[in-house]
Amino acid sequence: MPIGAFERASQSILAVLGKDAFLRGEATAYKINIEHGVQVQDEQSGLIHQRDIATIPNAALPRKGDTLNHPDGQYKIDKLYQDNGVNKRYVIVAV
């Protein structure tokens, strides 16, 4: 099945911005981008917090609780932040 323009653009962006990283200790590397200090609003309190956000391709099958070994450090996926259908962006926590 051919991929669409949006998916190609997303893959191209991660190819440039992402770094080889591993989920769940698996041997397959995925290009994953981490943004540090992203301002995120807490849904319950409305307070703004700075969080680290990882953009992960859906092909990696990311899930809450997964470990992420990235050149920036080791993290655990905490909660889903955004999903555009091609990539998921998760709040991550350093371990």
N, C-alpha and C positions, 0 to 999 in steps of 0.2 A: 504494500500500500504506500503510495507516494506521500511524503510529508508536505505539509503546507508551508506557506511563506513565513507565518508566525513562528512555527516550530524551527525552521531553518535559521531565522534571525536569533531566536533564543539560544540555539546550539552555538551559533557563531559568537555571540556575546560571552557565553560561558567558556568557549574555547580560548578567548582572549583574556578574560578577567579571572577565570577559575584556575585553580591549581589542582594537581592530582591528589585525591584524597580517598580514603577507604572507609566504608561503612561496615559496622558489625564485625570487623576483623577479617572481612572477605578479601580475596586476592585481586578482585577487579577494582581498578581505580576509576573514579569518575571525576570530571572537572566540576569542582565546587567552589563557589565564591563566598567569602565571609566578609561582611561589613561590620566593623566595630563601632560601637557608640551610636547606634541608630535610635532615634527618639521614638518610643512606643508608648501609646496611651493605654493605661490599665482600664479594662472594660468595666470593672466594678467601681473603682474609686475615682476614675477620671484623671488620676495623677499621671504625669509624664515620667518615664524612666528611660535610661540609656541601656540598650541591650545589644548583644551580638546576634547578627542574623546570617544564616547560611542559606544560599540559593542552591538547591539540589535538583538535578533532573529527575522527573518522575520515573524514568527508566531504572533508577537506582532503588526504587521502592522504599523510600525513606519512611520511617515511622517514629512516633514519639518513643523515647527511651533508647533509641539506637545510639551506639557509640560512633564517633566521627574522629578519625585520625587524619589531621590536616597539617600542612607545613606550618600553619599559625599556632598549632597546639592540639591538644586532645579535648574533645567536647562530648557532651551528651545532648541529644535533641530533646528540647523541653516541650514546646508547643507550636502548633501550626500558626503562622503569621499571615501568609497569603498563598493562594493557589491559583495560577493562571491557566491550568490545564496542561501545561508543558513542563513547568518547573514548580516546585513548592519552596516557599521561604519559611524557615523555622527559626524561632528563638532558640539559641543554643547556650549552654552553660559550660564553662571550663571545668574540667575534672582534674 
